[in-house]
């Protein structure tokens, strides 16, 4: 019997790449996000290429009732979830804390922290009810433990993901549910475009500046990768296309 993975924020970037990687391994998929047109296109490609079963769920993780309703309504085949990938997340704004926009703060905290909590609560209960254990993978960031200028609130939200991952691991251990945190470095996705509210030129300039600084410090081979049995930090010298 095939296993099922539930992936949030699957319409692009790391989420879409994760969906493809798991489909290649034979997982059936529940792919979620707000842009259902992109999700449906991804769904069709994966079903055709890998012969897996996939389901599109369109909802905003910031909305608890919308999230709970969508997950509660999962059809029978997709209710036995083996892997949850909490990937939905974003950065919004790039200013010093005294100049930050509270609307940007709300968006980051509601998505990166509360959204992760809403999805985890609903899916972990299903895992417990099914009695087969499971695996929850939280996509954090190296920014959660290495803050940078102009990113205080985003970094704080990812520090929360780091702490939540450790706490969830203890809370769910007795149910046979594993919890892993992945903390990527800079990745070539739509992340910066979203952060700068659609300003692609500013996003591109930011990416080039960060890449230049990373290159001047040496390649990833010269810097040890920080790892543990339960979390992994990835710090490439330049953006990685996913």
N, C-alpha and C positions, 0 to 999 in steps of 0.2 A: 504494500500500500504506500502511495506517495505521501511525502510530507508537505505541509503547507506553511508558507511564510507570509507574514503581514507586514507591509512596508509603508511607512508614512512619508510624505514628501517625495513621492516616486515619479513625479512628472518631469524631473530633470536632474542633472548633476549626479551626486553620489547615490541618491535614491533610485534613479533610473538605471545606473550602472549596477547597483546591488540587485535589482530585480532581474536584470539580464544574467548576472553571474549565478544567481540561485536557480533561474529557469534552466540554465545550461546544466546544472547539477540535478535537474529533475524535480525541483520543488514546484508544486502548485502555488499560486500567488493571489494575495489580496493586495492590490496596489491602490493607494489613497492619495488624495491631494485636492486642491481647489480647481485646478485646470483639467477638467474632465476630458476635453478634446485631446490633449496631449496624452492623458492616461489611456484613453481608448486606442489611440494610435499605437502606443507601446504595447498594450494588451494584445492587439491584433498581430503585431510583429512577433511577439514571444510565443503566442499560441501556434502560429504558422511555422516558425523556425524550430521550436523545441518540442512541440506537441504537448505542452502542459495546459492545465486548466487555469484560467485567470479570471479574476473578478475586479471590476473597477468600482471604487466607492468614492464619491465626491462629497467632501465635507471639509470644514475648517476646524483644525484641532483647537483653535482658541475658543470655540463655542462648545461648552461642555454638553449641553443637551443635544446638539446636532451630532456630536461625536458619539455619545452613548446610544442614541437612536440608531445611527448607522451600524454600529457594531452589534447591537442587540438584534438587528434585522438580518444578520448574516444567514444565508441559507445553509442547510445541514452539512453539505460537503465541506464548507469553508469554516465551520465552527470548531474544528479540531486544529488549533493553531500550534505549531511546533516551534516556530521562531517569530519573534516580534523584533522588527528593526525600527527603533524610534529615531528616524532621520529628519523629520520636519523641523526646520529651524531657519533663522535668518538674523542678519544684522540690519539695523536701520539707523542712519545718521552717523556722523563722524566728527564730533565736536568735543571740546573740553566740557567737563561736567557742569560748569556754571552756565554754559551756552546750549546745553542739550535740550531737546524737545521732549517733553513728557509723553507726547503721543508716540514718539519713537520708542521710548522706554517701555510703555505699555505693550506695544507690538512685540518687542523682543521677549519680555517676561511672559506675556500671555502665550506666545508660541513656543519658546525654548524651554520654559519651565512648566507652566500650567498645562499646556497642550500635551507635553510628555506625560504628565501625571494623569490626565484624563484618559489617555489611550492605555497607559500601563494598568491603571486600575481596572478598566473594563476587560482587557485581554488577559491579564494575570488571573482574574476570577474565572475566566473560561478555562484557562490552563489547569487551575486547581480543581475545577469541577470535572474536567476530563480525566484527571488523575494520572496523566502520563508525563508529568514534568514539562519542561520546555526550556527555551533559551531566549533571553531578552538582551538585545544589543542596543546600547544607547550611543548615538553619535554625538560626542562632545567636541572638544577642541583643545589644542595646546594653549589657547587663550584662557582656558579655565584655570590654568596654573601658572601662566606667564602673561600677566596683563600688559597692555601697551597703551600708549598715549592716545587719547580720543576714542578709546573703546571701553571705558570703564563699565558701562552697563551691560554691553554684550559679554565682556569677560566675566562679569559677575553672574550672568545667566548661565554661562558654561561652567563656572565654578559650582553652581548649584547642581548641574547635571553630574559633575564629578562626585559631589557629596551624596546625591540621590542614588547614584549607582552603587556606592559603597553601602548605603543604608538598605537599599532594595535587596542587595545580595544577602544580607543577614536576615531580612524579613521573609524572604522566599525560599531560603535554603531548605527548610523542613518539608517543602512541597516538591523538592526535586527540580526547582527552576533555577537555572544558571543565569547570572547577569554579567555581561561584559561591557566595558566602555571603550570605545575607539576614539582617540583624540587626534584627528588629522591636523596637519599644518596647512599651508596655503594650497588650495586646489582650484584648478581652472574651471569654474562653473559660473552661474549667474549671480553668485554671492555678492560681488562688489557692485554689480549693476543694481541689485535690490537695495543694497546699503545706501547708494547715492540716488535713490528714488528715480531710477531709469536713466540717469546721466551716464551714458556709455563712455564718453570721452574721459570724464573724471574717474570712472571705474578703471579704465585702461591705464591711465596715468598712475593710479594708485598701485595697480598690479605690477607695472614696470618698475616703479620705485622700490617696492618690496622685494621683487626678484633681484634687483641690482644689489640691494643690501645683503640679501641672502647669499648671493654669489661671492661677494667680497669677503664673507666670513669662511669660505671654503665649502667644498662639496659635502653632500650628506655622508660620504664615506669617512670623512675626517671627524664626524661628530657621532658619538655613540647614541643609539636609539634607546630611549627610556622605556623599559618594559616591566611588566609584572605579570603574574598569572591571571590577573583579572582586568587589566587595562593596558592599553597600548598607545603610545604617543608616536606620531609619525611626523618627522620634520625634514621634508625634502629641501634641497637647495634651490629648487625652482618649482613653479606650479606643475602639478601632475594632471593631465587630461583624463577625466573619467567618463 
